[in-house]
Amino acid sequence: GDDNVAGESAWIDLVTNHRTSEGLQTMRRLHTTYPENPQWQVGLAVGLWRNGQAHEALAQLQTSELEWRDIQPRFQAAWTAIIGANQQRENARKLARQVDLKRIRAAERALVEPWL
């Protein structure tokens, strides 16, 4: 539906660091509407991070019920970047090695590359 299109568009914008304010607004709306959806949980965290709120982004991930091993590699890539943005460098390096890079887009891979 329209929400999925809007959310995917916002995800790309946020991952590539474009239109971050609009992307955050979209992710907030989708997360509020579908709070259990992992895509919007991680998307909201990416939106917060890209808008200079790395600590809030990490808190968003930590308060979600998401399990690292259960989420898609693209969400793992974003999680890794947010961990790194919170000065948890060693943890970010460990997580980066677990992301299946063959299953993510180049823009998502760029989130992980600083930690490989």
C-alpha positions in Angstrom: 0.0 0.0 0.0 0.8 3.7 0.1 2.4 3.4 3.5 4.9 0.8 2.3 5.9 3.0 -0.7 6.2 6.0 1.5 8.2 4.1 4.1 10.6 2.5 1.5 11.2 5.9 0.0 11.9 7.4 3.4 14.2 4.5 4.2 16.3 5.2 1.1 16.4 8.9 1.8 17.5 8.3 5.4 20.1 5.6 4.5 21.6 7.9 1.9 21.3 11.0 4.2 18.9 12.9 2.0 15.7 14.6 3.0 16.3 13.5 6.6 13.7 15.7 8.3 10.9 14.4 6.0 12.2 10.9 6.4 12.0 11.1 10.1 8.5 12.5 10.0 7.4 9.6 7.8 9.1 7.0 10.0 7.5 8.5 13.2 4.1 8.3 11.5 4.6 4.7 10.4 6.0 3.6 13.7 3.0 5.2 15.5 0.6 3.4 13.1 2.4 0.1 13.0 4.5 -0.1 16.3 5.3 -3.8 15.9 6.7 -3.5 12.4 10.5 -4.0 12.5 11.0 -1.9 9.3 9.4 1.2 11.0 11.1 0.5 14.4 14.6 0.5 12.7 13.5 3.2 10.3 12.6 5.5 13.2 16.0 4.9 14.8 17.8 5.7 11.5 15.7 8.9 11.2 16.7 10.0 14.7 20.3 9.2 14.0 20.4 11.1 10.7 18.8 14.1 12.4 21.6 14.3 15.0 20.0 12.2 17.7 22.3 9.2 17.9 21.5 8.6 21.6 17.8 8.6 21.0 18.3 6.3 18.0 20.1 3.8 20.2 17.4 4.1 22.9 14.7 3.4 20.2 16.5 0.2 19.2 17.0 -0.9 22.8 13.4 -0.4 23.8 12.1 -2.3 20.7 11.6 -6.0 21.1 13.9 -6.6 18.1 16.4 -9.4 18.2 19.6 -8.9 16.0 19.5 -12.5 14.7 15.9 -12.1 13.5 16.1 -8.9 11.5 16.9 -8.4 7.9 20.6 -7.7 7.0 19.7 -4.1 5.9 18.3 -3.4 9.4 21.4 -5.0 10.9 23.5 -2.6 8.8 21.6 0.4 10.2 21.8 -1.0 13.7 25.6 -1.3 13.3 25.9 2.3 12.2 23.8 3.6 15.1 25.9 1.5 17.6 29.1 3.0 16.1 27.6 6.5 16.2 27.2 6.0 20.0 30.9 5.5 20.4 30.6 1.7 20.9 33.3 1.1 18.3 34.3 -2.5 19.3 30.7 -3.6 19.4 30.0 -2.0 16.0 33.0 -3.8 14.5 31.8 -7.1 15.9 28.3 -6.6 14.5 29.5 -5.4 11.1 31.2 -8.8 10.6 27.8 -10.5 11.1 25.9 -8.6 8.4 25.4 -10.5 5.2 26.7 -7.9 2.8 25.6 -9.8 -0.3 21.9 -9.2 0.7 22.0 -5.4 1.0 22.1 -2.5 -1.3 25.3 -0.4 -1.8 23.9 2.5 0.2 23.1 0.1 3.1 26.6 -1.4 2.8 28.0 2.1 3.2 26.5 2.2 6.7 28.6 -0.9 7.7 31.9 -0.2 5.8 33.4 2.1 8.5 33.2 -0.8 10.9 34.7 -3.5 8.7 
